[in-house]
Amino acid sequence: MASYSEDALLPLSALQHFAYCPRQFALIHLEQTWEENLYTAEGQLLHQRVNSGEAETRGALHVARSLRLVSRQLGLTGMADLVEFHRIENGGAELPGRSGFWQPFPVEYKRGHSKADDWDRLQLCAQAICLEEMLDTEVPEGAIFYGKPRRREPVPFDAILRKDTHSLAEQMHQRWESRRTPPPEPGPKCNHCSLFNRCLPDTPSASEYLHRMLDP
Ligand code: SF4
């Protein structure tokens, strides 16, 4: 199993970019290209709302926000929007300043709706692997809260999702080491890509693009 040094750690959020499109990952993280659009602005607003809350404990539930995460196996570090800790009788993790045992349950907030592709689930699974490594416990499930409709979708971290997460993180590190941006792979996902104008500046016209952004 890989074990990355502190200097080799990449942002956890980059995994979702890489899963969505390796070129998008390279444009953002290798070339430092970024462009605000309706989607990124909505996403930032949603995360600000979630992250602004304080940690709280209600009975058998402790909620931590903006929790710093790291995994040496995956070579990733970042912030979890929200991690619930459910008090359990046995197993789970011990938390500083709290008695008993607590089962971690990561929750990621996303604008928009649930997707058929695993982009969001892979990012959440990476958070779970970070928590397991940091707290020396198992994290079998988490959830993604989607803005449309405002609903939680449970995400079991099964063997396939875990294998895909490890494989994706490894590919992302290889891409990072290569320092090379791959060519565009135009497809339906490009219609929702924040870097559409930078990646494919000649297609389609600006008015068509605006229409797509407002009425996806
Ligand atoms: S426009 Fe398409 S090919 Fe270009 S970075 Fe975005 S998703 Fe990738």
Boltz pocket constraint, residues with backbone or C-beta under 6 A from the ligand:
constraints:
  - pocket:
      binder: B
      contacts: [[A, 20], [A, 21], [A, 22], [A, 23], [A, 24], [A, 27], [A, 183], [A, 184], [A, 185], [A, 186], [A, 187], [A, 189], [A, 190], [A, 193], [A, 194], [A, 195], [A, 196], [A, 199], [A, 200]]
      max_distance: 6.0
